[in-house]
Amino acid sequence: MDFPAGTPELTDPPIGLAEALPHATIKSVPRGRLDFLIELESAAEVR
């Protein structure tokens, strides 16, 4: 299979994201063609 590689671009967090993750510090929000990648400050915040 040969899937096209897309480069995520930084964007503003979607509305409500910070409220949905109240104990997490959002570091960046790159957006791909179909979805978001939410980068948090530390691995501990994911757990």
C-alpha positions as CSV (number, residue, x, y, z in Angstrom):
1,M,0.0,0.0,0.0
2,D,1.2,3.5,-0.8
3,F,-0.6,6.0,1.5
4,P,0.0,9.7,0.9
5,A,2.1,11.4,3.6
6,G,0.5,14.5,4.9
7,T,2.4,17.1,7.0
8,P,0.4,18.2,10.1
9,E,0.2,22.0,10.6
10,L,-0.1,23.8,13.9
11,T,-3.6,25.2,14.6
12,D,-5.6,26.6,17.5
13,P,-7.1,24.0,19.8
14,P,-10.7,23.0,18.9
15,I,-13.4,24.6,21.0
16,G,-13.9,22.8,24.3
17,L,-10.6,20.9,24.2
18,A,-9.2,22.6,27.3
19,E,-12.4,22.1,29.2
20,A,-12.4,18.4,28.2
21,L,-8.8,18.0,29.5
22,P,-8.9,20.1,32.7
23,H,-5.8,18.7,34.3
24,A,-3.6,18.7,31.2
25,T,-1.4,21.5,29.8
26,I,-1.8,21.5,26.1
27,K,1.6,22.2,24.5
28,S,0.6,22.1,20.8
29,V,-2.2,21.1,18.5
30,P,-1.1,20.0,15.0
31,R,-3.9,19.2,12.6
32,G,-3.6,16.6,9.8
33,R,-6.0,16.2,6.9
34,L,-8.5,14.3,8.9
35,D,-7.7,14.7,12.6
36,F,-5.8,16.5,15.4
37,L,-2.8,15.4,17.4
38,I,-2.8,16.8,20.9
39,E,0.6,17.2,22.5
40,L,0.6,17.5,26.2
41,E,3.3,18.9,28.5
42,S,4.3,15.5,30.0
43,A,3.6,11.8,29.8
44,A,2.2,11.9,33.3
45,E,-0.7,14.1,32.1
46,V,-1.7,11.4,29.7
47,R,-1.9,8.8,32.5
